[in-house]
C-alpha cells in the first residue's frame, strides 16, 4: 500500500531526480513549452509554480532563491522580467499539461507542459521557423534552377 508516500520518485535516486527536475523547470521557463512524460510533467508542475510565485514577489531574496534553484542566469532573468509579470493578477495555476500520445520505445505517455498565456510567443517562434525554412527552400530551388540552366547551356554547346 502507498499510504503516506507522497511525491514522485521517477525511478531515480535523490540527486538524479533533483537535477532532472531543476533542468525541466529551467527549460519550461526558458522555452514556455516542453515535451516530456506525464509523470515528469506532474512532478515538475509545483516547482515551476513556486518559481513563478518567487518571480511575482520580485525582491532580492526571491531572486537569490531562484538563482539557487534554476540552472542558468538567463532563466532567472527571463523569470523575473518576462514570465512572472504575465501572471500578476493570477493566483496559481500557471501551467497546462496536454497529453500528446505515447513514446515509441517504452510506451510511456507523453505530454506538453506549457505556461499559460505563452501561445503568442510560441506562435511567433513557429512562424519564424517556418519563414526560415521557406527562405532556405527558395534559395535551394533558385540554386537548382541555376544549375539546370548551366547544364542546358553546356549540352547545347
Backbone bond lengths (Angstrom), bond angles and torsions (degrees), N, CA, C in turn:
res aa  C-N    CA-C-N  psi(-1)  N-CA   C-N-CA  omega(-1)  CA-C   N-CA-C  phi
1 X - - - 1.450 - - 1.526 109.88 -
2 X 1.338 115.18 145.48 1.461 119.91 -176.97 1.519 111.96 -99.28
3 X 1.286 118.91 28.75 1.455 120.50 -177.22 1.521 110.27 -61.47
4 X 1.311 116.07 131.83 1.470 124.27 176.38 1.528 113.92 62.84
5 X 1.314 117.45 21.60 1.467 121.33 175.81 1.529 108.52 -105.87
6 X 1.303 116.98 78.55 1.453 121.35 -178.26 1.521 109.81 -84.46
7 X 1.314 116.67 160.86 1.459 121.80 176.05 1.510 112.08 96.59
8 X 1.309 115.11 170.39 1.457 122.73 -177.03 1.520 108.61 -115.18
9 X 1.314 117.74 125.03 1.465 120.16 178.02 1.519 111.90 -90.27
10 X 1.317 118.03 -28.57 1.461 124.00 174.93 1.524 113.40 57.94
11 X 1.308 117.99 22.01 1.463 121.54 176.60 1.520 114.10 66.39
12 X 1.324 116.63 29.27 1.466 121.15 -177.37 1.514 110.22 -134.06
13 X 1.345 115.81 160.01 1.460 117.91 174.48 1.530 109.36 -78.66
14 X 1.308 117.29 174.66 1.455 121.60 -169.78 1.528 112.87 -60.64
15 X 1.328 116.89 -47.91 1.466 119.18 -176.10 1.526 111.32 -67.85
16 X 1.331 116.77 -38.42 1.462 120.45 178.93 1.528 110.23 -66.25
17 X 1.319 116.48 -42.92 1.466 121.17 179.78 1.522 110.48 -63.33
18 X 1.329 116.95 -43.39 1.468 120.75 179.71 1.529 110.78 -63.05
19 X 1.325 116.98 -43.68 1.471 120.55 179.18 1.529 110.59 -64.18
20 X 1.325 117.26 -42.53 1.462 121.50 179.29 1.523 110.45 -60.12
21 X 1.322 116.95 -47.21 1.460 120.27 -177.05 1.529 111.08 -69.09
22 X 1.333 118.17 -37.49 1.466 120.37 176.76 1.528 110.46 -62.85
23 X 1.337 116.30 -42.84 1.465 120.05 178.16 1.521 111.82 -64.04
24 X 1.328 117.34 -41.12 1.460 120.54 178.82 1.526 111.38 -64.68
25 X 1.331 117.29 -42.71 1.465 120.54 178.61 1.523 109.92 -61.45
26 X 1.324 116.73 -44.53 1.462 120.85 178.85 1.520 110.72 -60.88
27 X 1.332 117.46 -43.09 1.458 121.31 -179.33 1.524 111.58 -65.43
28 X 1.328 117.51 -41.19 1.467 120.15 179.53 1.520 110.22 -63.11
29 X 1.324 117.15 -41.42 1.469 119.81 -179.01 1.523 110.83 -67.75
30 X 1.330 117.54 -38.51 1.468 119.98 -178.28 1.523 111.43 -76.11
31 X 1.335 117.84 -43.92 1.466 121.87 -170.58 1.523 114.87 -96.36
32 X 1.324 119.25 -15.13 1.467 125.04 -176.41 1.528 113.93 73.26
33 X 1.320 118.32 -24.38 1.461 121.26 -179.72 1.526 108.41 -149.37
34 X 1.354 115.86 132.25 1.456 121.62 -179.23 1.524 107.87 -136.74
35 X 1.330 116.51 138.22 1.461 120.16 175.13 1.521 108.86 -96.47
36 X 1.328 116.37 129.57 1.452 122.41 -178.42 1.521 107.88 -153.26
37 X 1.328 117.43 -173.19 1.460 119.33 176.52 1.529 109.38 -81.11
38 X 1.316 115.65 160.28 1.459 120.39 -177.80 1.533 110.90 -63.11
39 X 1.340 117.81 -40.61 1.458 120.82 -179.24 1.528 110.87 -62.48
40 X 1.338 117.15 -43.50 1.465 120.06 178.55 1.526 110.73 -66.36
41 X 1.329 116.82 -38.80 1.463 120.28 179.10 1.523 110.72 -62.28
42 X 1.329 116.14 -42.84 1.466 119.41 179.32 1.522 111.41 -68.43
43 X 1.332 117.34 -32.47 1.456 120.58 179.33 1.525 111.61 -72.85
44 X 1.334 117.25 -33.39 1.461 120.65 -174.20 1.534 112.14 -86.14
45 X 1.327 117.42 -18.28 1.465 120.42 -176.11 1.530 113.15 -55.90
46 X 1.348 120.95 -51.54 1.463 118.25 -178.94 1.524 113.49 -63.95
47 X 1.326 117.60 -29.95 1.461 120.10 179.86 1.525 111.29 -69.77
48 X 1.338 116.80 -41.70 1.464 119.82 177.84 1.526 109.70 -64.99
49 X 1.326 116.54 -40.56 1.467 119.46 179.79 1.532 110.92 -63.46
50 X 1.337 117.40 -37.85 1.466 120.15 176.83 1.527 110.63 -64.43
51 X 1.336 117.22 -39.78 1.463 120.13 179.36 1.528 110.36 -65.09
52 X 1.326 117.66 -41.46 1.465 120.06 179.64 1.527 110.26 -66.15
53 X 1.328 117.31 -36.60 1.459 120.60 176.16 1.523 110.52 -63.75
54 X 1.325 117.47 -40.46 1.474 120.16 174.83 1.528 109.91 -61.24
55 X 1.338 116.58 -42.07 1.453 120.31 179.53 1.518 112.14 -63.18
56 X 1.330 116.82 -34.99 1.458 120.03 178.86 1.525 111.68 -69.82
57 X 1.335 117.46 -32.29 1.470 119.56 176.14 1.522 109.58 -64.37
58 X 1.335 116.12 -47.91 1.453 120.99 171.46 1.516 116.98 75.87
59 X 1.334 119.42 3.97 1.460 118.85 -179.51 1.527 110.72 -86.69
60 X 1.318 115.99 175.22 1.463 121.99 -175.11 1.526 111.56 -63.61
61 X 1.324 116.77 -40.80 1.462 119.79 -179.18 1.528 110.69 -63.57
62 X 1.322 116.90 -41.05 1.472 120.99 178.19 1.525 110.54 -63.58
63 X 1.329 116.15 -40.84 1.463 120.08 178.94 1.525 110.95 -63.24
64 X 1.318 117.31 -40.39 1.464 120.46 178.97 1.522 111.36 -68.66
65 X 1.335 117.80 -36.71 1.466 120.47 176.06 1.526 110.41 -63.90
66 X 1.327 116.71 -41.39 1.462 120.76 178.56 1.528 110.57 -65.93
67 X 1.334 116.91 -40.87 1.466 120.48 177.21 1.519 111.44 -61.67
68 X 1.331 117.47 -34.47 1.455 120.89 -179.97 1.528 111.35 -70.33
69 X 1.333 117.67 -27.83 1.462 120.33 -175.88 1.525 112.35 -96.63
70 X 1.328 117.78 -47.00 1.462 121.00 -176.39 1.521 110.41 -73.41
71 X 1.338 115.65 154.90 1.459 120.49 -171.42 1.527 113.96 -85.30
72 X 1.326 118.90 -23.92 1.465 120.44 -176.69 1.527 110.50 -130.21
73 X 1.327 114.75 153.47 1.459 120.22 176.92 1.522 111.32 -69.48
74 X 1.337 117.13 -33.14 1.463 119.86 -179.86 1.525 111.21 -65.33
75 X 1.326 116.90 -33.05 1.468 119.08 178.23 1.523 110.70 -68.25
76 X 1.329 117.13 -36.44 1.466 120.36 178.06 1.525 109.63 -66.66
77 X 1.314 116.39 -43.71 1.464 120.41 178.45 1.522 110.41 -60.51
78 X 1.314 116.28 -46.05 1.472 120.40 179.43 1.528 110.76 -63.71
79 X 1.320 117.06 -39.87 1.466 121.20 179.18 1.528 110.69 -59.11
80 X 1.314 117.03 -48.41 1.463 120.38 -173.58 1.527 112.76 -80.00
81 X 1.340 118.34 -28.30 1.462 119.58 -175.54 1.523 113.73 -98.03
82 X 1.335 117.93 -29.89 1.465 120.29 -173.48 1.522 112.99 -115.05
83 X 1.323 116.47 -51.77 1.464 120.31 -170.32 1.526 111.93 -74.85
84 X 1.324 118.00 -53.00 1.468 120.73 -174.80 1.533 113.44 -62.21
85 X 1.330 120.24 -41.17 1.466 118.61 179.03 1.533 114.05 -61.46
86 X 1.336 117.13 -23.54 1.465 120.65 176.60 1.523 112.09 -60.00
87 X 1.335 116.10 -29.90 1.457 120.45 -171.71 1.519 111.80 -112.44
88 X 1.331 117.72 32.86 1.455 121.59 -176.28 1.518 113.88 -58.30
89 X 1.323 118.01 -38.71 1.462 120.61 -176.43 1.531 112.71 -100.79
90 X 1.325 117.62 3.21 1.465 121.42 -175.77 1.527 110.05 -98.17
91 X 1.315 116.42 135.83 1.458 121.71 -179.01 1.527 110.04 -103.17
92 X 1.314 117.68 74.62 1.466 121.17 177.92 1.518 111.73 87.65
93 X 1.339 115.15 176.10 1.463 120.39 -179.75 1.511 111.99 70.46
94 X 1.329 117.09 50.48 1.458 121.41 -175.62 1.523 112.55 -89.29
95 X 1.320 118.04 -8.18 1.460 121.59 -172.18 1.513 111.83 -120.71
96 X 1.319 114.65 158.05 1.457 122.16 174.59 1.520 107.11 -130.51
97 X 1.331 117.41 134.30 1.458 122.38 174.61 1.522 107.11 -110.91
98 X 1.343 116.13 118.43 1.462 122.08 -178.21 1.521 108.05 -116.16
99 X 1.323 116.90 117.77 1.458 120.76 -179.93 1.525 109.57 -73.51
100 X 1.349 115.74 136.86 1.463 119.54 -173.21 1.517 114.70 -119.51
101 X 1.297 119.17 -7.94 1.461 119.64 -178.49 1.514 110.69 137.75
102 X 1.324 115.58 -154.19 1.449 119.96 -174.81 1.519 110.76 -122.23
103 X 1.319 115.75 147.19 1.460 123.33 179.04 1.521 109.58 -72.68
104 X 1.309 115.70 145.62 1.452 119.91 -173.42 1.525 113.33 -68.30
105 X 1.325 118.32 -45.96 1.463 120.70 -171.73 1.513 114.67 -71.56
106 X 1.333 116.61 -53.48 1.461 119.75 -173.24 1.522 113.73 -113.96
107 X 1.311 117.78 0.67 1.458 120.83 177.04 1.512 114.20 77.38
108 X 1.343 118.12 13.16 1.458 120.60 179.27 1.528 109.81 -66.04
109 X 1.327 115.66 144.15 1.455 120.25 -179.14 1.528 109.51 -75.48
110 X 1.342 116.71 128.07 1.457 122.68 -178.25 1.526 110.05 -98.86
111 X 1.340 115.15 155.66 1.457 120.59 178.86 1.525 109.48 -154.43
112 X 1.335 114.70 152.74 1.457 120.82 168.35 1.516 107.06 -91.85
113 X 1.323 116.50 134.84 1.465 120.40 167.88 1.518 105.16 -111.46
114 X 1.338 115.91 122.54 1.456 119.44 -173.53 1.511 110.76 -138.28
115 X 1.311 115.08 151.05 1.455 121.83 176.90 1.521 108.68 -78.33
116 X 1.314 116.55 137.67 1.457 120.42 176.79 1.526 109.23 -69.34
117 X 1.304 116.50 146.30 1.451 120.39 178.67 1.519 114.08 81.14
118 X 1.333 117.50 3.60 1.464 120.59 -178.73 1.529 111.17 -97.33
119 X 1.329 117.27 8.16 1.457 120.23 -175.49 1.528 111.94 -61.29
120 X 1.349 116.08 -38.52 1.470 119.25 -179.27 1.522 110.92 -62.75
121 X 1.328 116.40 -45.47 1.461 119.90 -179.15 1.525 111.25 -66.02
122 X 1.327 116.60 -39.42 1.465 120.17 178.76 1.515 110.12 -65.14
123 X 1.350 117.34 -40.93 1.467 120.53 177.55 1.524 111.36 -65.14
124 X 1.347 117.47 -37.35 1.467 119.78 177.19 1.516 111.13 -64.45
125 X 1.348 117.04 -42.13 1.466 120.24 177.52 1.515 110.39 -62.33
126 X 1.332 117.08 -43.19 1.463 121.67 -179.99 1.535 110.69 -62.95
127 X 1.344 116.52 -42.44 1.464 120.76 179.34 1.521 110.81 -65.32
128 X 1.326 117.11 -41.95 1.462 120.80 179.54 1.522 110.44 -62.93
129 X 1.344 116.18 -42.92 1.468 120.94 178.17 1.534 110.31 -61.48
130 X 1.343 116.65 -41.88 1.462 120.49 179.72 1.533 110.94 -66.17
131 X 1.338 117.09 -38.25 1.472 120.09 178.42 1.523 111.32 -64.35
132 X 1.333 116.67 -42.97 1.467 120.61 179.30 1.526 109.72 -63.12
133 X 1.326 116.18 -41.97 1.461 120.75 179.87 1.528 110.84 -63.86
134 X 1.337 116.95 -42.65 1.462 120.91 179.20 1.529 111.00 -64.92
135 X 1.331 117.04 -39.04 1.463 120.40 178.59 1.526 110.83 -64.67
136 X 1.336 116.94 -43.77 1.460 120.27 177.77 1.524 110.82 -61.18
137 X 1.331 115.83 -42.50 1.466 120.15 179.54 1.531 110.71 -62.74
138 X 1.330 116.90 -43.01 1.461 120.82 179.46 1.527 110.81 -63.82
139 X 1.329 116.98 -42.40 1.466 120.76 178.15 1.528 110.88 -62.36
140 X 1.327 116.08 -42.24 1.456 120.77 179.96 1.528 111.07 -65.04
141 X 1.338 116.37 -42.40 1.466 119.82 177.86 1.526 111.46 -63.74
142 X 1.336 117.22 -39.06 1.465 120.76 178.15 1.528 110.09 -64.56
143 X 1.313 116.89 -41.27 1.471 121.49 177.86 1.528 111.00 -62.97
144 X 1.320 116.72 -43.59 1.471 120.35 178.27 1.531 111.37 -63.57
145 X 1.315 115.98 -41.03 1.475 120.03 178.91 1.524 110.36 -64.04
146 X 1.324 116.53 -39.17 1.455 121.47 178.48 1.527 110.67 -63.73
147 X 1.338 116.03 -43.03 1.465 120.02 178.09 1.521 111.15 -63.93
148 X 1.330 117.63 -38.83 1.468 120.86 178.88 1.519 111.32 -62.44
149 X 1.333 116.06 -43.19 1.467 118.44 -179.83 1.524 111.13 -66.49
150 X 1.354 116.84 -38.14 1.459 119.37 177.98 1.534 111.24 -66.44
151 X 1.314 116.27 -40.06 1.467 120.17 178.20 1.518 111.23 -64.61
152 X 1.338 117.27 -40.05 1.466 119.54 179.72 1.520 111.66 -68.00
153 X 1.355 117.71 -33.69 1.460 120.63 176.56 1.522 111.17 -66.87
154 X 1.340 116.23 -39.98 1.476 119.77 178.81 1.528 110.88 -67.38
155 X 1.322 117.52 -38.06 1.456 121.05 179.00 1.532 111.30 -66.73
156 X 1.330 116.64 -36.34 1.466 121.18 -179.95 1.517 110.82 -70.09
157 X 1.294 117.81 -30.55 1.461 120.75 -177.27 1.490 113.18 -82.37
